[in-house]
Amino acid sequence: MDITTRNMDTSLQMKNRVRVYRAIHDLTQEELAKKIGVTRQTVLAIEKGKYSPSLDLAFKIAKIFGVKIEEIFIYEDPQEKNDVEGI
């Protein structure tokens, strides 16, 4: 795949550990939602990977848990995995 095609690829994935950190801090989805200013449904969608939060929201979540954003949100580029497997 050339670089032009790769830049147009929209199958980028981001995993997260929101549910894990929420459990560590003994917070319900509703409690976390109130702290970060969203609905419980938004927290649920983030946890299930159906919604990628804005950068601002991701930083708010990280701040609530007292960790770096990279500890909660893990970016995965499926193309990089394919590149490594194809070596």
Secondary structure, 3 states (H helix, E strand, C coil): CCHHHHHHCCCCEEEECHHHHHHHCCCCHHHHHHHHCCCHHHHHHHHCCCCCCCHHHHHHHHHHHCCCHHHHEEEECHHHHHHHHCC
